[in-house]
């Protein structure tokens, strides 16, 4: 049953997720009495989630988005941070969502919204594991016996980082859009709270507007670089 729910949520997540994101902007009970403290704490938490996602994507490639909006994989990826946690991208996602909820100071999102995403990701992971077990069999079972589903084992992390070449082109190409979305949502939530507190000209609001402007600029630059092919991996020259 959980696998079927996971396949449904995986297929329709591009429609469902933005609807739940809207909870960030619905006026309701505050998470903290001071929105400024919430804004700073939230961005720090969300940024840590983005660092995790960035390190994951930069070290090893995993096909995201599946195939025909269903779980799919050409290979069983076990390198990079996937050797320390089976789902570092989803752990990063949840961390970013928690940060966005704190930054927006939304108790509604931190309860109802976060509960939705935790349930959704648990179902999606069940659907993905069902696919991977069916395709890779014992290799996947062996991987599961060594690496936790959501827990992160830091043992050997330094060696992992040293043994792999970090791919900045892939990181920018894969992450610029998702990073822009959470930065946009979090900044908008902070500005909304500043407006309600009649402090739209205050330092926190100014910082949020600056971050929002830099996010838009970064998004446009990354998109231009990707569209013009400058983020493609250089092809190694063949020996004569």
N, C-alpha and C positions, 0 to 999 in steps of 0.2 A: 504493500500500500504506500509506504513512504517513498519507494522508488518511483511509483506512478505519479505521486504528487511532485516529486523532484523533477521529473521529466516535464511536467506541465509548467512548473514555475520557471524552469530553465528556458523553455520555449517562449514564454510570455514575459520574461523579466524586464525587457526593454520597455514594456508598457506598464507593468505593475510597479516597478521601482520608482519612477518619477512621481506616481500618485502618492506613494508613501513619503517621498521626500517633501511633499507639500506640507506635511505635518510640522516641519521646521518653522513655518511662517504663520501657523494658526495661533491666534492670541489665546493664551491659557495660563495655567499656573507656572510660575517661574521655578527654575531649577535652583538658582542661587539668588540671594537678595541683591547682589551687585553684579550687573551685567558685564561690567568691565573685567572683574575677576574671572567670570565665566568665559569671556572672549579670549583672554590670554591663556587660561588653562586648556580651553578647547582646541586652540590652534596648536599648542604644544603636543597634545595627544594625537590630533589628526596628522601632524607632521611626522610623528614617530611611525604611524601606520604607513605613511607614504614612503618613508625611508625603507621600511620592510619590503614593500612592494617593489620599490626601485632596485633594491639589492637582489631580489628574487629574479626580476626580469633581466637585469643587467648581467647576471652570472650565467643563467641557463634559460633556454627558450622553451616555453610550453604553449601549445596551440590553444588559444583562448577563443571563446565563442562557439566552440564545437563545430559541427557541420550540419547545415540546415537547421540551426538553432536547437540542436540536440547534442548531448555529450558525445565527444569523439576524440580520438588520439591516434596519431600515426605511430608513435613510439611511447614507451614507458619512460618518462623523464624522472630520473632519480639523482641527478647531479645538482650542484649548487646548493641553494637553501632547501631544495627538495630532499636532500640527504639528512636534513635536521628536522623537517616538518613536512607532512604530506600535503598540507594545504596552506602554505605561507601567504599566498595571495588573498585567500579568504580571511585569514587572520588579520592581514593588513587592512582589508575592506572593513571588517567589523571595528577595528581600532579607529579608522578614519570616520566611520559613522558615529561612534561614541564621541569623538572629538567634535564633529559637526554639531551634534546634539548639545554638547556642553557649550560650545561657542555661541549657539543660537539661544542658549538659556531656556531650552524647551523641555519641560517635564513631560509633556505629551509625547514628544518624539522619543525621549529616553525611556519611556515605558512602552507605549503601544508600538511605536515605530521600530524600536530596537528589538522588541519581542518578535515582530514580523520578520525582520532580517535574520535573526538567530534561527528561527524556525525554517525560513526559506533556505538558508545556507546549509543547514543540517540535512534537509531533504535533497538539495542539489548534490551535495557530497555523496549521499547514499546512491543517487542515480548515477553519478560519475563512477563510483566504486563498483557498482553493478556492471557497468560497461567495461571497465578496465579488467575486472576479474574474468569476465566472459571472453575478453580478447587475449589477455596475457597470462591467465591461469595462475600456475604456481609461481611464476616470477613476481606477479603482483602480490600474492599471499606472502611470499618471502619478504618483499619490501615492506608490507604492512607489519610484519612481525618485528622489523628493525626500527621503523620510524613511526612516531605518533601521528594520529590524525590531525589534531589541532595543537598539541603541546610541542614546544620547541626545545630541542636538546642542543645546548650550546657546545657540547664536547666536540672538539675538532673544528670549530668554526674558523679559527685563524688559519688552519691548514687549507680549509675549503677556499677561503678568500685568496690565499697566496697561490693556490694551484690553478686558478681559473682567471682568464683574461676578462676584465669588465668591458661590456659592450655598450658604450654610451649612445651610439646611433640607435641601437635597438631600444634602449631605455626611453629616449626622447620620442621615438616613433610610436612606441606602444603606450606610453603613459601620459602624453601631453593632454589628451582629451579628458581622461578620468581625473587627472589632477586639477584641470581647469574647472570641472564640474563641482568638486567639493570645495575648492577655493571660492568659487562664485557663490555657492549656497551658503557657506559659512560667513563670508563677508557680508552678504545681503542680510543674513540673520542678525549680525552684530549691528549693522546700520539701522535695521528696523527697531532694535532695542534702544539704540541711541536716540532715534527720532521720538520714540514713545517717552523717553526720559528727558526730552527737550535738551539733548546734549549732542546734537548732530555736528556741532563745530568743535567738539571736545577732542582730546588727543587719541582716544581709542577709536572714535569714528573716523578721524583723519587717517589713522594707521590702516583701518579697514578699507577706506577708499583708495589709499595708495596701493595696498596689496591687490585690490580689485583691478586697478589700472595696470599694474605690473602683470597680473594674471592674464588679462586680455592681450597685452602686448606679447607675452611669452607664448600664448596660444597661437596668435597670428604668425609669429616667427616660426614656431615649430611646424605649423601647417604648411607654410610656404616651403620650408626645407623638405618636408615629406613629399609634397606635390611635385617639387622640382627634382626629386630623386637624390637629393644631397644626403639623405639619411640611409641610403642603401649601402650595404657592405661593399667595400672595394674588392674587385676581383683580382686575385693574386696573379701576377704575371707568370706566364708559362716559360719554362726554360727552353732555350733554343737547342 
